[in-house]
Amino acid sequence: MRRIIALAMITGSALPAGAAAAGGDDLAGAPPFRRLFLDAMVVEASEGLERVFHAAEKHPANPLIEKAHPWEGWGPYLYGTVVWDDGKLRMWYQGIGGESADVSYAESDDGIRWTRPVLGIVLYEGATENNIVGPRGVCHIPSVIRVPDPPSADRRWAMYGYAGEQGAAVAYSRDGLRWDWDRPPAQQRLFETSDVTNFFYDPYARRYVATYKTVNRRHRAVGVAVSEDGLDWRKPVDGAVFGADDLDPDTTQIYGMPVFPYQGLYIGLPWIYHARWIKYGAYTEPSVMYEAQEGSPRTVDVQLAWSWDLRQWTRTPERAPFIPLGPADAFDSKMIYTARAPVRVGDNLHFYYGGFNAAHDETPVDGAIGLAVLRLDGFCSMRAGERVGWLISRREVFNTPRVVINAKCAAGGRVVAELLDRRNRVIPGFSRDECVPFTGDAVSHMLTWTTDAFPEDLRDKDKKIRFHLESADLYSYLPVDINQDIDDGRLAAQ
């Protein structure tokens, strides 16, 4: 049964618009995981192909949500969360500046048109006719998580964030709207942190994970904390696990980094703060920080990072923005901060974000919420031009001659494959001439051959796939019946 469910998921038929897994996400998946080209180990050899990293594309309807109410301060921004729930998208966002509330709420059926329902929950300037769910001072950067196996109906939802004197804190809710802001001590001061935190539920290791603002020699950086129950937290590493390195420009700090599980790995969206830090001497007071960043752009954009263990991270070689700043007159011309995770909408990933038209520490600033879109698994591809290129996949056991691919062909392009034994010999009946060519654009196409079954002597033996690409991008692939489980240990033993 598990094998049938997994096959349905990779072919796209088991991911309706409102689907959601434990923790409120439908992106983590379950083994067998699709093979993404972020992972260098999935390609044993290649020739004539280019490994290409892709940025998300901004939606033409941006900005989707602009200031409409005084409790949104200088404008709404998505230091927050978007998840599917019961067939609709739910968003918990913040205002910025002025007398803004900490957490407000919006919802959408299609991910483009958003409404702010009048909730009647929180009193603001003498009235409850608003969409506020968190008054001022209770939660900075709301990470909303659907609790897996909640102990009671009142704890179906958890909202983590920074709560000032309460430090990193959590509130619980039955419906995601009414929260226990009068938090008992066990829900406060979960671990030591600065004012930027992002949380998610990790289904691979069945635990909660937080990334939080800490420091390294380049100043702002990211640390990690973990918890099995969401209340008792520990830090596997004392200090930063992710920060600017010696391939980054001088004006580089990591303001924060939401992380989400995706197809067996962890993908991070580091917020790159383009500001200088002192080279020598001690940081003694805030004036030193402001002096050090004089002359810096003080803008924030978003890059891409990924990890297998939350400790060691890889970034794209060019360090190019994954979500770039907009032009000078755009709402997102100076700073961008993302929701804690994207959501799948159809065959795309929706990355919602808050955009600003002024640099960090500049006021006033206008905030609004936008959207950037990426095809499913579209972070990285292997690309061929008009000349045919090829790659050989890593060896693994699979017994069904079927391979699901995510690929896009240009005019005249195609993808074919041949199946090999572990010594790179073509298995009889499974040459590229016997493969049914793919010439379209699909996130889940089943490659087949004119032969239906492997020879019996190759059953349970390692095999490989040699893809041949012409004017095409291959984004991911997966043999449909591999026998592989993931390691649930990762950081659990630390």
C-alpha positions as CSV (number, residue, x, y, z in Angstrom):
1,M,0.0,0.0,0.0
2,R,2.8,2.4,0.9
3,R,4.4,1.8,-2.5
4,I,1.2,2.6,-4.3
5,I,0.7,5.9,-2.4
6,A,4.3,7.0,-3.1
7,L,3.8,6.3,-6.8
8,A,0.6,8.4,-6.9
9,M,2.4,11.3,-5.2
10,I,5.3,11.4,-7.6
11,T,3.0,11.3,-10.6
12,G,1.0,14.2,-9.2
13,S,-2.3,12.5,-8.8
14,A,-2.2,12.5,-4.9
15,L,-1.6,16.2,-4.4
16,P,-4.9,18.1,-4.6
17,A,-4.8,21.8,-4.0
18,G,-5.7,21.5,-0.3
19,A,-3.5,18.5,0.6
20,A,-1.4,18.8,3.7
21,A,0.8,16.5,5.7
22,A,1.8,16.6,9.4
23,G,2.9,20.0,10.5
24,G,0.8,21.7,7.8
25,D,3.1,21.1,4.9
26,D,2.8,18.9,1.8
27,L,6.3,19.4,0.4
28,A,8.4,17.1,2.6
29,G,7.1,14.0,0.8
30,A,7.8,10.4,1.8
31,P,10.4,7.9,0.5
32,P,11.1,7.2,-2.2
33,F,12.0,10.8,-2.8
34,R,12.4,12.4,-6.2
35,R,16.0,12.9,-7.3
36,L,16.8,16.6,-7.3
37,F,19.8,18.0,-9.0
38,L,20.6,20.1,-5.9
39,D,22.2,16.7,-4.9
40,A,25.5,16.2,-6.7
41,M,25.4,12.5,-5.9
42,V,22.4,11.8,-8.2
43,V,24.6,12.2,-11.3
44,E,27.5,9.8,-11.7
45,A,28.8,11.2,-15.0
46,S,27.6,13.7,-17.6
47,E,28.7,15.3,-20.9
48,G,27.4,18.2,-22.9
49,L,25.0,19.3,-20.1
50,E,25.0,22.4,-17.9
51,R,23.8,22.4,-14.3
52,V,21.5,25.4,-14.0
53,F,20.1,27.0,-10.9
54,H,16.8,28.8,-11.3
55,A,15.3,31.8,-9.5
56,A,11.6,32.1,-8.7
57,E,9.6,34.4,-11.0
58,K,7.5,37.2,-9.6
59,H,3.8,37.1,-10.2
60,P,2.5,39.8,-12.6
61,A,-0.3,40.6,-10.1
62,N,2.2,41.8,-7.4
63,P,1.7,43.2,-4.9
64,L,-1.1,40.9,-3.9
65,I,-1.8,42.5,-0.5
66,E,-1.3,46.2,0.2
67,K,-2.1,48.3,3.3
68,A,-5.8,48.6,4.0
69,H,-6.1,49.1,7.7
70,P,-4.3,51.2,10.5
71,W,-3.3,48.0,12.4
72,E,-1.1,47.1,9.5
73,G,1.2,50.0,10.4
74,W,3.3,51.2,7.5
75,G,2.1,48.1,5.6
76,P,1.6,44.3,5.7
77,Y,4.6,42.0,5.4
78,L,5.1,38.3,5.4
79,Y,7.3,37.6,8.3
80,G,4.9,34.7,8.7
81,T,3.2,31.6,7.4
82,V,1.1,30.4,4.5
83,V,-0.4,26.8,4.6
84,W,-3.2,24.9,3.0
85,D,-6.0,23.9,5.3
86,D,-9.4,22.5,4.3
87,G,-9.2,23.5,0.7
88,K,-8.0,27.1,1.2
89,L,-4.8,28.9,1.8
90,R,-4.4,30.5,5.2
91,M,-1.9,33.3,5.9
92,W,-0.7,34.8,9.2
93,Y,1.2,38.0,8.5
94,Q,2.5,41.1,10.3
95,G,2.3,44.8,10.1
96,I,5.3,47.0,10.4
97,G,5.9,50.2,12.3
98,G,3.4,52.6,13.8
99,E,0.8,50.9,16.0
100,S,0.7,47.7,14.0
101,A,-0.6,44.4,15.4
102,D,1.8,41.5,15.7
103,V,-0.3,39.0,13.7
104,S,-3.2,39.4,11.3
105,Y,-5.0,36.8,9.2
106,A,-6.0,36.5,5.5
107,E,-7.2,33.6,3.3
108,S,-7.5,32.7,-0.4
109,D,-9.0,30.0,-2.6
110,D,-6.5,30.4,-5.5
111,G,-3.4,32.0,-3.9
112,I,-3.8,35.2,-5.8
113,R,-6.9,36.9,-4.5
114,W,-6.8,37.3,-0.7
115,T,-9.5,38.4,1.7
116,R,-9.1,39.7,5.3
117,P,-12.1,38.3,7.2
118,V,-13.6,40.4,10.0
119,L,-12.9,38.0,13.0
120,G,-14.1,40.0,16.0
121,I,-11.4,38.5,18.2
122,V,-8.9,41.1,19.2
123,L,-9.7,44.6,20.5
124,Y,-8.0,47.4,18.5
125,E,-8.7,51.0,19.4
126,G,-11.9,50.1,21.1
127,A,-13.3,47.8,18.3
128,T,-13.0,44.1,17.3
129,E,-14.1,44.6,13.6
130,N,-10.7,43.5,12.3
131,N,-8.7,40.6,11.1
132,I,-6.2,40.6,14.0
133,V,-5.4,37.4,15.8
134,G,-2.3,38.6,17.7
135,P,-2.2,42.0,19.5
136,R,1.0,44.0,19.7
137,G,3.9,42.4,21.6
138,V,2.9,38.7,21.6
139,C,4.6,37.2,18.5
140,H,7.3,38.5,16.1
141,I,7.6,36.4,12.9
142,P,4.7,34.0,13.4
143,S,5.6,30.4,12.4
144,V,2.3,28.6,12.4
145,I,2.4,24.8,12.4
146,R,-0.4,22.3,12.3
147,V,0.5,20.0,15.3
148,P,1.0,16.4,14.4
149,D,-1.0,14.1,16.8
150,P,-2.1,17.0,19.1
151,P,-2.6,16.1,22.7
152,S,-5.9,17.9,22.7
153,A,-8.3,19.8,20.4
154,D,-7.0,23.1,21.9
155,R,-3.5,22.3,20.6
156,R,-4.2,21.6,17.0
157,W,-2.2,24.6,15.9
158,A,1.0,26.1,17.3
159,M,2.4,29.6,16.7
160,Y,6.1,30.0,17.4
161,G,7.9,33.3,17.4
162,Y,9.9,35.9,19.3
163,A,7.9,37.5,22.2
164,G,10.2,40.1,23.6
165,E,10.8,39.5,27.3
166,Q,9.3,36.0,26.9
167,G,12.0,35.2,24.4
168,A,11.2,32.4,21.9
169,A,7.7,31.4,22.8
170,V,4.7,29.3,21.6
171,A,1.0,29.8,21.7
172,Y,-1.6,27.1,20.9
173,S,-5.0,27.3,19.2
174,R,-8.0,25.1,18.3
175,D,-8.7,26.9,15.0
176,G,-5.7,29.0,14.2
177,L,-7.5,32.2,15.1
178,R,-8.0,32.2,18.9
179,W,-4.7,31.8,20.7
180,D,-3.7,31.3,24.3
181,W,-1.6,34.5,24.5
182,D,-1.5,34.3,28.3
183,R,1.2,31.7,28.0
184,P,2.3,29.6,31.0
185,P,6.0,29.4,31.8
186,A,6.5,26.2,29.9
187,Q,5.6,28.0,26.7
188,Q,8.0,30.8,27.2
189,R,11.8,31.3,26.9
190,L,12.1,28.1,24.9
191,F,15.7,28.8,24.1
192,E,18.0,31.8,24.0
193,T,17.7,33.8,20.8
194,S,17.7,37.3,19.3
195,D,14.6,38.8,17.6
196,V,14.6,36.6,14.4
197,T,13.3,33.1,14.6
198,N,11.7,30.6,12.1
199,F,10.2,27.3,13.0
200,F,9.1,24.2,11.2
201,Y,8.1,20.6,11.9
202,D,10.5,18.0,10.6
203,P,8.7,14.8,9.6
204,Y,11.9,13.0,8.8
205,A,13.1,13.0,12.4
206,R,9.7,13.6,14.0
207,R,10.7,16.8,15.8
208,Y,10.4,20.6,15.8
209,V,13.2,22.7,14.4
210,A,14.0,26.4,14.8
211,T,16.5,28.6,13.0
212,Y,17.4,31.7,15.0
213,K,19.5,34.8,14.7
214,T,23.0,34.4,16.2
215,V,26.4,35.8,15.3
216,N,29.7,34.8,13.8
217,R,32.8,36.8,12.6
218,R,30.7,38.3,9.9
219,H,28.0,39.3,12.5
220,R,24.4,38.2,11.8
221,A,24.2,34.5,11.2
222,V,21.9,31.5,11.8
223,G,21.8,28.9,14.5
224,V,19.6,25.8,14.9
225,A,17.6,24.4,17.8
226,V,15.5,21.2,18.0
227,S,12.8,19.7,20.1
228,E,10.9,16.4,20.2
229,D,7.8,17.9,21.9
230,G,7.9,21.5,20.9
231,L,8.6,22.7,24.4
232,D,11.9,21.3,25.6
233,W,14.5,22.6,23.2
234,R,18.3,22.1,22.8
235,K,20.9,23.4,20.5
236,P,23.0,20.7,18.8
237,V,25.6,23.3,17.9
238,D,26.5,26.2,20.2
239,G,26.6,29.0,17.7
240,A,26.1,29.5,14.0
241,V,25.6,26.7,11.5
242,F,25.1,29.1,8.6
243,G,26.6,32.5,7.8
244,A,28.5,34.6,5.2
245,D,31.7,32.9,4.1
246,D,34.8,34.0,2.2
247,L,33.1,33.7,-1.2
248,D,30.6,36.4,-0.2
249,P,31.2,40.1,-0.7
250,D,32.3,42.2,2.3
251,T,28.8,43.6,2.7
252,T,27.1,40.2,3.5
253,Q,25.3,39.1,6.6
254,I,22.5,36.5,7.1
255,Y,19.5,38.2,8.7
256,G,17.6,35.0,9.1
257,M,16.7,31.8,7.2
258,P,13.4,30.0,7.0
259,V,13.9,26.3,6.3
260,F,11.5,23.7,5.0
261,P,11.8,19.9,4.4
262,Y,11.6,19.0,0.8
263,Q,12.0,15.6,-0.8
264,G,14.4,14.2,1.8
265,L,16.5,17.3,2.3
266,Y,16.2,20.7,3.9
267,I,15.9,23.8,1.8
268,G,16.8,27.2,3.3
269,L,15.9,30.7,2.1
270,P,18.6,32.9,3.6
271,W,17.7,36.5,3.9
272,I,20.9,38.2,2.7
273,Y,21.5,41.5,4.5
274,H,23.9,43.6,2.4
275,A,25.7,45.5,5.2
276,R,29.3,45.7,6.4
277,W,30.5,44.6,9.8
278,I,33.5,45.7,11.8
279,K,36.8,44.0,10.9
280,Y,38.7,44.6,14.2
281,G,37.8,45.3,17.8
282,A,34.9,44.4,19.9
283,Y,31.2,45.1,19.4
284,T,30.4,47.2,22.5
285,E,27.2,49.1,21.8
286,P,24.6,49.5,19.0
287,S,26.4,52.7,17.7
288,V,29.3,50.5,16.6
289,M,27.0,48.4,14.4
290,Y,25.4,51.5,12.8
291,E,28.9,53.0,12.2
292,A,30.2,49.8,10.6
293,Q,27.4,49.6,8.1
294,E,27.7,53.2,6.9
295,G,28.0,53.3,3.2
296,S,26.5,49.8,2.8
297,P,23.4,49.2,0.7
298,R,21.5,47.8,3.7
299,T,19.2,46.0,1.4
300,V,17.9,42.4,1.8
301,D,17.2,39.8,-0.8
302,V,16.8,36.1,-0.8
303,Q,19.2,33.3,-1.8
304,L,18.9,29.5,-1.9
305,A,20.7,27.0,0.4
306,W,20.2,23.3,1.1
307,S,21.4,20.7,3.6
308,W,21.1,17.1,4.6
309,D,21.7,17.5,8.3
310,L,20.9,21.2,9.2
311,R,24.6,21.7,10.0
312,Q,26.4,21.7,6.7
313,W,24.9,23.9,4.0
314,T,25.5,24.4,0.3
315,R,24.7,27.6,-1.7
316,T,24.5,28.3,-5.4
317,P,28.0,29.0,-6.8
318,E,27.1,32.4,-8.2
319,R,25.3,33.5,-4.9
320,A,22.6,35.0,-7.2
321,P,19.3,36.0,-5.6
322,F,16.6,33.3,-5.6
323,I,14.0,36.1,-5.2
324,P,15.7,39.4,-6.4
325,L,14.8,42.9,-5.4
326,G,12.5,44.8,-7.7
327,P,13.2,48.0,-9.7
328,A,13.7,51.3,-8.0
329,D,10.0,52.2,-8.1
330,A,8.7,48.8,-7.0
331,F,7.2,47.9,-3.6
332,D,10.0,45.4,-3.1
333,S,12.9,47.5,-4.3
334,K,14.9,47.5,-1.0
335,M,14.0,44.5,1.2
336,I,12.4,41.1,0.8
337,Y,11.6,38.6,3.6
338,T,9.8,35.3,2.9
339,A,7.1,33.2,4.6
340,R,8.5,30.3,6.5
341,A,7.8,27.9,3.6
342,P,6.3,27.9,0.1
343,V,3.1,26.0,-0.7
344,R,2.3,23.9,-3.7
345,V,-0.4,25.3,-6.0
346,G,-1.0,23.1,-9.0
347,D,2.4,22.3,-10.6
348,N,4.1,25.3,-9.0
349,L,5.6,26.3,-5.7
350,H,4.3,29.6,-4.4
351,F,6.8,31.7,-2.4
352,Y,5.0,34.5,-0.6
353,Y,7.0,37.3,0.7
354,G,7.0,40.8,2.3
355,G,8.5,43.6,0.2
356,F,9.7,47.0,1.2
357,N,10.6,50.2,-0.6
358,A,13.2,51.5,1.9
359,A,16.5,50.0,3.2
360,H,17.0,48.5,6.7
361,D,16.8,51.2,9.4
362,E,15.2,53.7,7.1
363,T,11.8,55.1,8.0
364,P,9.1,55.5,6.9
365,V,8.8,52.3,4.8
366,D,5.9,51.0,2.8
367,G,5.3,47.3,3.1
368,A,3.2,44.9,0.9
369,I,3.0,41.2,0.2
370,G,4.0,39.6,-3.1
371,L,4.4,36.3,-4.7
372,A,7.3,34.5,-6.6
373,V,6.6,31.3,-8.4
374,L,8.8,28.3,-9.2
375,R,7.9,25.1,-11.0
376,L,7.7,22.0,-8.8
377,D,11.3,20.7,-8.2
378,G,12.5,23.7,-10.3
379,F,15.5,24.7,-8.1
380,C,18.1,23.2,-10.4
381,S,18.1,21.4,-13.8
382,M,20.5,19.6,-16.1
383,R,20.2,21.5,-19.4
384,A,21.1,20.6,-23.0
385,G,21.2,23.0,-25.9
386,E,20.7,21.9,-29.5
387,R,23.5,19.3,-29.2
388,V,22.6,16.2,-27.4
389,G,24.0,15.8,-23.9
390,W,23.7,12.9,-21.5
391,L,24.0,12.0,-17.8
392,I,24.2,8.7,-16.0
393,S,22.3,8.4,-12.7
394,R,23.7,6.8,-9.6
395,R,23.3,3.0,-9.3
396,E,20.3,1.8,-7.3
397,V,17.9,-1.1,-7.2
398,F,14.6,-0.9,-9.1
399,N,12.7,-3.7,-10.7
400,T,10.1,-1.8,-12.8
401,P,11.3,-0.3,-16.1
402,R,9.5,3.0,-15.5
403,V,11.0,6.4,-14.6
404,V,9.1,9.5,-13.7
405,I,10.7,12.7,-14.9
406,N,10.1,16.4,-14.5
407,A,11.3,18.0,-17.7
408,K,10.7,20.8,-20.2
409,C,11.6,20.6,-23.8
410,A,12.1,23.6,-26.1
411,A,10.8,23.5,-29.7
412,G,12.4,20.4,-31.4
413,G,13.7,19.2,-28.0
414,R,13.3,15.8,-26.4
415,V,14.3,13.5,-23.6
416,V,15.0,9.8,-24.0
417,A,16.7,7.3,-21.7
418,E,18.3,3.9,-21.7
419,L,18.6,1.6,-18.7
420,L,22.0,0.2,-17.8
421,D,23.4,-2.5,-15.6
422,R,25.9,-1.4,-12.9
423,R,28.8,-1.7,-15.5
424,N,27.0,0.8,-17.8
425,R,26.0,-1.9,-20.3
426,V,22.6,-1.3,-22.0
427,I,20.1,-3.8,-20.7
428,P,18.6,-5.6,-23.7
429,G,15.2,-4.1,-24.6
430,F,15.9,-0.8,-22.9
431,S,18.0,1.2,-25.3
432,R,17.3,4.8,-26.1
433,D,15.8,3.7,-29.5
434,E,13.3,1.6,-27.5
435,C,12.3,4.5,-25.2
436,V,9.2,6.4,-26.0
437,P,10.5,10.0,-26.4
438,F,9.2,12.9,-24.2
439,T,8.9,16.2,-26.1
440,G,6.7,18.3,-23.9
441,D,6.6,20.1,-20.5
442,A,5.4,18.2,-17.5
443,V,6.4,17.9,-13.8
444,S,5.5,14.2,-13.7
445,H,5.8,12.3,-17.0
446,M,6.3,8.5,-17.0
447,L,9.1,7.4,-19.3
448,T,8.5,4.0,-20.8
449,W,10.1,1.5,-23.2
450,T,8.7,-0.9,-25.7
451,T,9.8,-3.7,-23.5
452,D,7.7,-4.3,-20.3
453,A,10.0,-6.2,-17.9
454,F,13.6,-6.7,-17.0
455,P,15.3,-10.0,-17.5
456,E,14.8,-12.2,-14.4
457,D,18.6,-12.4,-13.8
458,L,18.6,-8.6,-13.2
459,R,15.9,-8.6,-10.5
460,D,17.0,-6.9,-7.3
461,K,20.2,-5.8,-9.0
462,D,21.7,-2.3,-9.2
463,K,20.8,-0.4,-12.4
464,K,21.4,3.0,-13.8
465,I,19.7,5.4,-16.1
466,R,21.4,7.2,-19.0
467,F,19.3,10.2,-19.9
468,H,19.8,11.8,-23.4
469,L,18.7,15.5,-23.6
470,E,18.3,17.7,-26.6
471,S,17.1,21.3,-26.2
472,A,15.6,20.4,-22.8
473,D,15.8,20.8,-19.0
474,L,15.6,17.8,-16.7
475,Y,14.6,19.0,-13.2
476,S,14.1,15.7,-11.3
477,Y,13.6,12.0,-11.9
478,L,12.6,8.9,-9.9
479,P,12.5,5.1,-10.7
480,V,9.1,4.2,-9.5
481,D,9.9,1.3,-7.2
482,I,13.3,1.8,-5.5
483,N,13.7,0.3,-2.1
484,Q,15.1,3.1,0.0
485,D,14.2,4.7,3.4
486,I,15.7,7.8,4.9
487,D,17.7,8.1,8.1
488,D,15.5,9.4,10.8
489,G,18.5,10.0,13.1
490,R,20.1,13.1,11.5
491,L,20.4,15.3,14.5
492,A,18.3,13.2,16.9
493,A,21.3,11.7,18.6
494,Q,23.1,15.0,19.1
